[in-house]
Amino acid sequence: MKFFIGLSETDLLKNNRDRQIHYEPARLINAHMLICGMSGTGKSYQCRRFLESAAKAGIEADVFDVHEELDDITGAVSVKYSQATGYGFNPLVLSADPHSGGVVRQCDFIVGLINQASASPLGVKQEAALRALITDTYAANGIFADNPKTWARKEISEAERANLLRARRYDELRQFYPTLEDLKSYALKKISVLTIGGNDYSITAFNNLSDMQKRLSRMNSKWSKSTNDLEKDKLEAQIETAKHDALAAYEGWLASLKTGKELEDVLKYTDSEVLISVLSRLELIGQSGIFRSTAPPFNGARMRVHAIKALTNEQQIVFVKQRLRAIFEEAKAMGPTRSGTEVRRIIFLDEAHKYFHNAAPDDIVSVIAREARKFGIGLWCASQQPIDFPQSFLTNVGATILLGIHASFWAKTSRMLRVAEDDLKLIRPKSVLSIKLMTAGEADPPFINVRLPNPNSPNGVRAMRYANVAA
C-alpha cells in the first residue's frame, strides 16, 4: 500500500520543488496510525481518503463508525447495531486452538466485559459465581475447560436456536456454542434450585410443567366459546405426564443427596442473592442486543463498517473490544506475515481515545498496539487530541498525523509528541497538516508539514496533480 498524502510544504515554499509524501506502512515500524484534528479540520474527509486507499489496495478492514459517516467507502457494507436490528456477536464463541486458553480465557473475557459495562466491578462472590455459571453452561453443551478437543462447535443464529428449543431438539443444540441467553437461562435455573430445591433435571421438568400450565390457561380462554376440546384434552394429558416426570426428577434428586453428588453445586452456588445480582449484570449487557448470536450480514465484504452510533458509550467500548479480540485471534491463527511488515487487515477506530482510557497492559487494545504488527494488523485511530492517548501508544505508532490542534493543547502536545509549537501554528485545517513517519531504522524523525490536495489554493491545486497516484 502506498498512499499519497500531499507535498512537502518546506520544499514547496523554499525550493519550489514537488516532494511527494506518502503513507507506506511497509517502510514504517508498523502500520498503526494516529490522526488527530478538532471539529472542522477535515478529519472525516482524510480518514475516508485513507480507507478508500486501503479498499483500492484490496486490504481487509473493519471500521468502527461512531458517527455513522463512513458508510460510503468503495465496496463497503455497513451494518447498524441496535436493539431493533438484532445483529450482534456471541460472546461465548471459543477459539478451537488448544493454546488459546479456551473456556478459562473466555471466562476472563466475559468478566472483563461485564466490569467495563457496569458502574461498579463485580465483587469476589459475584465473580466466582459468574465463572462457575459460564464453565457449567459450556459443560452442559459438552464443552469442557480441560479438554481442548471439545472446544470446536458451530455458531448458531437466534432463529436456529429458537426453532430447536421450540421442537425440544436439545441434543442438536450441543453441536453449537451456547449463547448469552443460554447463560442467563442456566443462571435462572440455579436460582430456582436455591429457591425451591432440586437439581438441573428437576428444575427443567418443573419449568416444562409450568410452560404447559400457562399454555393450558391460554387455551381455556381461547376455547371458552368452542365445543372442540380435542387439543385441550391432548395438552391436559401431556400435563399429567409432565407432572409424573417432575415428581420422578425430584425423587431422583432426593435420592442423590444420600450419595453427596450435589455437594459440588452446593459449594459453588450457595447464595441466591449473589446469583440474582449476577443475572442482573448479564441482563444489562444483553439489553443493547450486541451480544445476540445473529451475525451481521456482511456477506463476505472485505470493507466492513460497524455502525455503532445507536449504542451508549459504554456499550460501544464493550462491543469494540469484543470484536478486537476476535479479530486479533483470527490474525494470530493465520500466523506472522512473511515480511513482518505486510498489511493484511486494518482496524479503524473513530473517537479512539475512549478505548485506551485506563487500558491495562493486557487490555486488547494495548495488546494490538504492541503486538499486532507481525500478524499484519494496522490500527488506525482517529480522535480530536493526541494528549488523550497513553505515551506507550504515542511512541509506538508508525504515522502520527495532526490536522489541527486547539491552541490550548499546543504546549502539552509539543511535550508529548516532541513537535515544535511553531510547527503546530503552521497547520491550516484542510490545507496543511503535520505528520511524523516512523521509518524503520530511523530513531526519532521530525514532524514535517504537508500541503494537502485542495482546489482552493494554488499549492493545493499543485498537490492535486498527484492525488490519483495508485495506492
C-alpha positions in Angstrom: 0.0 0.0 0.0 1.3 3.4 -1.0 -1.0 6.4 -0.3 -0.2 9.9 -1.5 -0.9 12.4 1.4 0.4 15.7 -0.2 3.5 17.7 -0.9 6.2 18.8 1.5 5.4 22.4 2.5 9.0 23.2 3.1 10.1 22.1 -0.3 7.3 24.0 -2.0 7.9 27.3 -0.2 11.7 27.2 0.0 12.8 25.4 -3.2 9.6 25.4 -5.3 10.0 21.6 -5.6 7.4 19.0 -5.5 8.4 16.3 -2.9 5.6 13.8 -2.5 4.8 12.5 0.9 3.3 9.0 1.1 2.0 6.7 3.8 3.8 3.4 3.1 3.4 1.0 6.0 6.0 -1.4 4.6 8.6 1.3 5.2 7.4 2.2 8.8 7.9 0.5 12.1 4.3 -0.6 11.9 1.0 0.2 10.0 -0.5 1.9 13.0 -1.8 5.4 12.5 -3.0 8.2 14.8 -4.9 11.0 13.0 -6.0 13.9 15.2 -8.0 17.0 14.5 -10.6 19.1 16.2 -14.0 19.6 14.7 -13.9 21.3 11.3 -10.3 20.3 10.4 -11.4 17.7 7.8 -10.7 14.6 9.9 -13.6 12.6 8.5 -12.6 13.5 4.9 -9.0 12.5 5.5 -10.0 9.3 7.2 -12.2 8.5 4.2 -9.3 9.1 1.9 -7.1 6.6 3.8 -9.8 4.0 3.9 -10.5 4.4 0.2 -6.8 3.8 -0.4 -7.0 0.6 1.7 -10.1 -0.6 -0.2 -8.4 0.0 -3.6 -5.4 -1.9 -2.4 -7.6 -4.9 -1.5 -6.9 -4.7 2.2 -9.5 -6.1 4.5 -10.8 -3.6 7.0 -13.2 -3.3 10.0 -14.4 0.3 10.5 -16.0 1.1 13.9 -18.0 4.1 12.9 -19.2 6.1 16.0 -20.8 9.0 14.0 -22.0 6.8 11.1 -20.3 9.0 8.5 -18.1 6.4 6.8 -20.6 4.1 5.1 -19.8 5.3 1.6 -16.3 3.8 1.2 -15.9 1.9 -2.1 -17.1 -1.7 -1.7 -18.0 -1.2 2.0 -21.0 -2.9 3.6 -22.4 -1.1 6.6 -24.4 -2.8 9.3 -26.1 -0.9 12.1 -26.1 -2.3 15.6 -29.1 -1.6 17.8 -31.8 -3.4 19.8 -34.1 -3.0 16.7 -31.7 -4.6 14.1 -30.9 -7.6 16.3 -27.4 -8.1 14.9 -24.6 -9.0 17.2 -21.8 -11.4 18.1 -22.0 -14.4 20.5 -19.5 -13.7 23.4 -19.4 -17.5 24.2 -17.8 -18.5 20.9 -14.4 -20.0 21.6 -11.2 -20.4 19.6 -10.6 -24.1 18.9 -6.8 -23.5 19.2 -5.7 -25.7 22.1 -3.2 -22.9 23.1 -5.8 -20.1 23.1 -6.9 -20.7 26.7 -10.4 -21.8 25.7 -13.1 -21.8 28.4 -10.8 -20.3 31.1 -9.8 -17.4 28.9 -13.4 -16.8 27.8 -14.4 -16.6 31.5 -11.8 -13.9 32.0 -13.0 -12.0 28.9 -16.7 -12.1 29.9 -15.9 -11.0 33.4 -14.0 -8.1 31.9 -16.8 -7.2 29.6 -19.3 -7.0 32.5 -16.9 -4.9 34.6 -16.5 -2.5 31.7 -20.2 -2.2 31.1 -21.1 -1.7 34.8 -20.8 1.3 37.1 -19.0 -0.9 39.6 -16.9 -4.1 39.2 -18.1 -7.5 40.2 -17.5 -8.5 43.8 -15.4 -11.5 44.8 -18.5 -13.7 45.3 -20.2 -12.4 42.1 -17.1 -13.1 40.0 -16.7 -16.6 41.4 -20.4 -17.4 40.7 -20.2 -16.0 37.2 -17.1 -18.0 36.4 -18.9 -21.1 37.7 -22.0 -20.4 35.6 -20.0 -19.9 32.4 -18.0 -23.1 33.0 -21.1 -25.1 33.7 -23.0 -23.6 30.8 -20.2 -24.8 28.5 -20.2 -28.2 30.2 -23.9 -28.6 29.6 -23.1 -28.3 25.9 -20.3 -30.8 26.1 -17.5 -28.2 26.2 -15.0 -28.8 28.9 -12.2 -26.5 30.1 -9.7 -29.3 30.5 -10.4 -30.9 27.1 -9.5 -28.8 24.1 -10.9 -31.4 21.7 -14.4 -30.3 22.9 -13.9 -26.6 22.1 -14.8 -26.8 18.4 -18.5 -26.1 17.8 -20.7 -24.4 15.2 -22.2 -20.9 15.7 -25.9 -20.6 15.9 -28.3 -17.8 14.9 -31.2 -16.6 17.1 -33.7 -18.1 14.8 -32.0 -21.5 14.6 -31.8 -21.6 18.4 -35.4 -20.7 18.8 -36.5 -23.4 16.4 -34.5 -26.1 18.1 -35.8 -25.1 21.5 -39.4 -25.0 20.3 -39.0 -28.5 18.9 -37.3 -29.7 22.1 -34.3 -30.9 20.0 -31.9 -30.3 22.9 -29.3 -32.9 21.7 -28.8 -30.9 18.5 -28.1 -27.7 20.5 -24.9 -29.4 21.7 -23.5 -29.1 18.2 -23.4 -25.3 18.7 -21.7 -22.9 21.1 -24.0 -21.7 23.9 -25.3 -18.2 23.8 -25.8 -15.4 26.3 -29.4 -16.5 26.5 -28.2 -20.0 27.5 -26.0 -18.5 30.2 -28.9 -16.4 31.5 -31.2 -19.4 31.4 -28.6 -21.5 33.3 -28.3 -18.8 36.0 -32.1 -18.6 36.4 -32.2 -22.4 36.8 -29.6 -22.2 39.6 -31.6 -19.5 41.3 -34.6 -21.7 41.1 -32.7 -24.6 42.6 -31.7 -22.5 45.6 -35.3 -21.1 45.9 -37.4 -24.2 45.6 -34.9 -27.0 45.8 -34.0 -29.7 43.3 -31.3 -30.0 40.7 -30.9 -29.2 37.0 -33.1 -32.1 35.8 -35.9 -31.5 38.3 -35.9 -27.7 37.6 -36.1 -28.4 33.9 -39.0 -30.8 34.4 -40.7 -28.2 36.7 -40.2 -25.5 34.0 -41.7 -27.7 31.3 -44.7 -28.3 33.5 -45.1 -24.6 34.2 -44.9 -23.8 30.5 -47.6 -26.4 29.8 -49.8 -25.0 32.5 -49.5 -21.5 31.0 -50.4 -22.9 27.6 -53.5 -24.6 29.1 -54.6 -21.4 30.8 -54.3 -19.5 27.5 -56.2 -22.3 25.7 -59.0 -22.3 28.2 -59.6 -18.7 27.4 -59.2 -19.4 23.7 -61.7 -22.3 23.7 -64.1 -20.9 26.2 -66.7 -20.5 23.4 -65.8 -23.5 21.4 -67.1 -27.1 21.5 -64.0 -28.6 20.1 -61.9 -29.8 23.2 -59.6 -32.2 21.4 -56.5 -30.0 21.6 -57.2 -29.1 25.2 -57.6 -32.8 26.2 -54.3 -33.6 24.5 -52.5 -30.9 26.4 -54.1 -32.0 29.7 -52.8 -35.5 29.1 -49.3 -34.1 28.4 -49.5 -32.1 31.7 -50.2 -35.3 33.6 -47.2 -36.9 32.1 -45.1 -33.8 32.8 -46.2 -34.0 36.5 -45.0 -37.6 36.7 -41.7 -36.6 35.1 -41.3 -33.7 37.5 -42.0 -35.9 40.5 -39.6 -38.6 39.3 -36.9 -36.0 38.8 -37.3 -34.6 42.3 -37.3 -38.2 43.7 -34.0 -38.8 41.8 -32.6 -35.6 43.3 -33.6 -36.6 46.8 -32.0 -40.0 46.3 -28.8 -38.4 45.1 -28.5 -36.4 48.3 -27.7 -39.6 50.1 -24.5 -40.0 48.0 -23.4 -36.4 48.2 -23.4 -35.9 44.4 -24.9 -32.4 44.9 -22.0 -31.3 47.1 -20.1 -29.6 44.3 -23.2 -27.5 43.3 -23.9 -26.6 46.9 -20.3 -25.3 47.3 -20.4 -23.3 44.0 -23.9 -21.9 44.3 -24.8 -21.0 47.9 -26.4 -17.6 47.7 -29.4 -16.8 45.6 -28.9 -13.1 46.1 -25.4 -13.3 44.6 -26.8 -15.2 41.6 -29.6 -12.7 41.2 -27.1 -9.9 41.1 -25.0 -11.8 38.5 -28.1 -12.4 36.4 -28.9 -8.7 36.5 -25.4 -7.9 35.2 -26.0 -10.4 32.3 -29.3 -8.8 31.6 -27.5 -5.4 31.5 -25.0 -6.4 28.8 -27.8 -8.2 26.9 -30.0 -5.1 26.7 -28.2 -3.5 23.8 -28.6 -6.5 21.6 -25.0 -6.5 20.6 -24.4 -9.9 22.1 -27.1 -11.7 20.2 -26.0 -14.7 18.2 -27.3 -13.5 14.8 -24.2 -12.4 12.9 -24.3 -9.2 10.9 -24.9 -9.7 7.1 -21.6 -8.6 5.7 -21.8 -11.4 3.1 -18.1 -11.6 2.6 -17.4 -7.9 2.2 -13.7 -7.0 2.8 -14.6 -3.5 3.9 -16.9 -3.8 6.9 -18.4 -0.8 8.5 -19.8 -1.4 12.0 -22.3 1.5 12.6 -22.5 1.8 16.4 -24.0 5.3 16.9 -27.2 3.8 18.5 -25.2 2.3 21.3 -24.3 4.0 24.5 -20.7 5.0 25.1 -20.2 2.0 27.5 -21.8 -0.4 25.0 -19.6 0.9 22.2 -16.4 0.2 24.3 -17.6 -3.3 25.3 -18.7 -4.1 21.7 -15.5 -2.8 20.0 -13.2 -4.6 22.4 -15.1 -7.9 21.9 -14.6 -7.5 18.2 -10.9 -6.5 18.5 -10.2 -9.7 20.5 -11.9 -11.8 17.8 -10.0 -10.1 15.0 -6.7 -10.5 16.8 -7.3 -14.2 17.5 -8.1 -14.7 13.7 -4.9 -12.9 12.8 -2.8 -14.9 15.2 -4.3 -18.1 13.8 -3.0 -17.1 10.4 0.4 -16.7 11.8 3.0 -14.0 11.3 3.3 -12.4 7.9 6.2 -13.4 5.7 7.8 -9.9 5.6 6.8 -8.8 9.1 5.5 -5.5 7.5 2.8 -6.8 5.3 -0.7 -5.3 6.0 -3.4 -7.9 5.9 -6.1 -6.0 7.9 -7.0 -2.6 9.0 -8.9 -1.8 12.2 -10.2 1.8 12.2 -11.4 3.3 15.5 -13.3 6.6 15.4 -13.1 8.5 18.7 -10.4 6.1 19.5 -9.2 7.7 22.8 -12.0 6.2 24.8 -10.9 2.6 24.0 -7.5 3.4 25.5 -8.9 5.1 28.7 -7.5 3.2 31.7 -6.5 0.3 29.5 -4.2 -2.1 31.3 -1.2 -3.7 29.5 -3.3 -6.9 28.9 -6.3 -5.0 27.6 -6.9 -6.0 24.0 -6.4 -2.5 22.5 -3.0 -2.3 24.3 -2.1 -5.8 23.1 -3.0 -5.0 19.4 -1.0 -1.7 19.6 2.0 -3.6 20.9 1.9 -7.0 19.2 -0.3 -6.9 16.1 2.3 -5.7 13.5 3.8 -9.1 13.0 0.3 -10.5 12.3 -0.4 -7.9 9.6 -2.8 -5.7 11.5 -2.8 -1.9 11.2 -4.6 0.0 14.0 -5.8 3.4 12.7 -7.1 5.7 15.4 -8.9 9.0 14.9 -9.6 11.5 17.7 -9.6 15.2 18.5 -6.5 15.4 20.6 -3.3 13.3 20.8 -2.9 14.0 24.5 -5.9 11.7 25.2 -3.7 8.7 24.4 -1.2 6.9 26.6 2.5 7.6 26.0 3.0 3.9 25.3 0.8 4.2 22.2 2.1 7.5 21.0 5.7 6.2 20.9 4.7 3.0 19.1 2.7 4.3 16.1 4.1 4.3 12.6 2.3 7.5 11.4 1.1 10.4 13.5 -1.0 13.0 11.7 -2.1 16.3 13.1 -4.8 18.1 11.2 -5.4 21.0 13.6 -4.9 21.1 17.4 -6.6 23.7 19.6 -4.2 26.3 20.8 -4.8 25.4 24.5 -3.3 22.0 23.8 -0.2 23.1 21.9 2.2 23.1 24.9 1.2 19.6 26.1 1.1 18.2 22.6 4.5 19.6 22.0 5.9 17.9 25.1 4.2 14.6 24.4 5.0 14.3 20.7 8.3 16.2 20.5 6.8 18.6 17.9 7.7 22.3 17.9 4.9 24.7 18.8 5.9 26.8 15.8 5.1 23.8 13.5 1.7 23.4 15.2 1.0 27.1 14.5 1.7 26.5 10.8 -1.0 23.8 10.4 -4.0 25.0 8.4 -7.2 22.9 8.6 -7.9 21.2 5.2 -4.8 22.8 3.7 -1.7 21.9 5.7 -1.2 19.1 8.1 1.8 18.0 10.2 3.0 14.3 10.0 5.6 12.1 11.6 6.5 8.9 9.8 8.5 6.5 11.9 10.6 4.9 9.2 12.2 1.6 10.1 15.8 2.2 11.2 15.3 6.0 12.0 15.4 6.8 15.7 13.3 9.9 16.0 12.3 11.6 12.7 10.8 15.1 12.9 7.3 16.2 12.1 7.0 17.7 8.6 4.3 19.9 7.3 2.4 18.7 4.2 0.3 20.6 1.7 -2.9 18.7 1.1 -4.7 18.4 -2.3 -7.2 21.3 -2.3 -8.7 23.2 -5.2 -8.9 26.4 -3.1 -5.2 27.3 -3.2 -2.5 27.3 -5.8 -0.3 24.9 -3.9 -3.3 22.8 -3.1 -4.1 22.5 -6.8 -0.5 21.6 -7.4 -0.8 18.8 -4.9 -4.0 17.6 -6.6 -1.9 16.5 -9.6 -0.5 13.7 -7.7 -3.7 12.7 -5.8 -4.6 9.9 -8.2 -1.3 8.0 -7.8 -2.2 4.4 -7.4 -2.5 3.2 -3.8 
